[in-house]
Structure formats: structure tokens, C-alpha cells
């Protein structure tokens, strides 16, 4: 398989930045967005995802979510999708549901809702 892309397709790269608890996505060498998380034990708790408006509508957020979730799965860890975008991505891509810690997700959402 090749990494070749059509000439007008941007070069998109996703990296885990554990020092800042986020996955970042770069487009043509420029930071375009991030998916923030915190580690709770061995579980990634995704809290917020954003993409710079300049890069919206290009599939950048989807590439970010896919790469982040793939890394979580490769590490053999679980995740909690508190971030609405990550939760929606998992609903559209149920192959990631197996790595969701549903019990922890319900508990953390309940606590969040009680604080509101």
C-alpha cells in the first residue's frame, strides 16, 4: 500500500502529545487541531476536540479521531468519549465501540451532569 495522495490533497499527520494530553493534527506542516484527553488509569478520557476553521470541511477532524482511536486500540487501552465529536465519530464507526469503557462513560457523564 502506498501513502501517495492526489496532488491537491493536503498532507495530514496526527501525533500523540502526551506531555500536553492531546493528539494534534497537522495539515501541510501546520497545526490544524487537537483532541484533548486525560488519562484515568489506563483509560483515555477524551474531553474536547477542535479544528481551526480554516481546515474545517476537509475531513481533518475525522482523520484526527480515527488516528487517535487507532492508537488507543493499538495500546490495548480503553476510552471514554466525553467529547461530543469523538462520541459521534464512534457512533458512525462502531468498530471502535469495543474499546469504549461504557460503565466509566456513564459514571463520568452522571458526575458531569450533577455539577451543572
C-alpha positions in Angstrom: 0.0 0.0 0.0 1.2 3.5 -0.8 0.9 6.8 1.0 0.5 8.7 -2.2 -2.3 11.2 -2.4 -3.7 13.3 -5.3 -1.8 16.5 -5.9 -4.4 18.8 -4.3 -5.0 16.6 -1.2 -3.3 18.1 1.9 -0.7 16.1 3.8 -2.4 15.3 7.1 -0.4 13.9 10.1 -1.6 13.1 13.6 0.6 12.8 16.6 0.1 12.0 20.3 1.5 14.7 22.5 1.3 13.0 26.0 3.1 15.9 27.7 0.1 18.1 26.8 -2.5 15.4 26.9 -3.7 15.8 23.4 -3.5 14.4 19.9 -2.6 17.1 17.4 -3.4 17.1 13.7 -1.2 18.9 11.2 -2.1 19.8 7.7 0.8 20.5 5.3 3.1 21.1 8.3 0.7 23.5 10.2 -1.2 22.6 13.4 -4.8 22.4 12.4 -6.5 21.0 15.5 -6.4 18.8 18.6 -8.2 16.2 20.5 -7.7 16.7 24.3 -7.7 13.9 26.8 -6.8 13.0 30.3 -5.6 9.6 31.4 -7.6 8.0 34.1 -5.7 4.8 35.0 -5.2 3.1 31.6 -8.2 4.8 30.1 -8.1 7.8 27.7 -10.9 10.2 28.6 -11.5 12.4 25.5 -12.8 15.8 26.7 -12.6 18.2 23.7 -11.8 18.2 20.0 -11.4 21.3 17.8 -10.2 22.1 14.3 -9.2 25.6 13.2 -12.0 27.0 11.0 -9.5 27.3 8.1 -9.3 23.5 8.0 -13.0 22.6 8.6 -14.8 20.7 5.9 -11.7 18.9 4.8 -12.1 15.7 6.8 -9.3 16.8 9.2 -11.4 16.1 12.3 -12.3 12.7 11.1 -8.6 11.9 10.4 -7.7 13.1 13.9 -10.4 11.0 15.5 -9.5 7.9 13.5 -5.8 8.1 14.3 -6.3 8.8 18.0 -8.8 5.9 18.4 -6.5 3.6 16.4 -3.6 4.5 18.7 -5.8 3.8 21.8 -6.7 0.5 20.4 -3.1 -0.4 19.4 -2.0 0.4 23.0 -4.7 -2.0 24.3 -6.3 0.7 26.3 -10.0 1.8 26.8 -11.5 5.2 26.2 -14.3 7.3 27.4 -15.8 9.7 24.8 -17.0 12.7 26.8 -16.2 14.9 23.8 -19.3 15.1 21.7 -17.3 14.9 18.4 -15.5 11.7 19.5 -18.7 10.2 20.7 -20.4 10.9 17.4 -17.5 9.5 15.5 -17.7 6.3 17.4 -21.5 6.1 16.7 -20.7 6.4 12.9 -17.8 3.9 13.2 -19.0 1.1 15.5 -15.8 -0.8 15.1 -14.4 1.4 17.9 -17.2 0.6 20.3 -15.3 -2.4 21.6 -12.7 -0.1 23.2 -15.2 2.2 24.9 -15.5 1.7 28.7 -19.3 2.1 28.8 -19.5 1.9 32.6 -16.9 4.6 33.2 -18.6 6.7 30.4 -22.0 6.5 32.2 -20.4 7.4 35.6 -18.4 10.3 34.3 -21.3 11.7 32.4 -23.5 11.4 35.5 -20.9 13.3 37.6 -20.6 16.0 35.0 -24.4 16.4 34.8 -24.7 16.6 38.6 -22.2 19.5 38.6 -24.3 21.5 36.1 
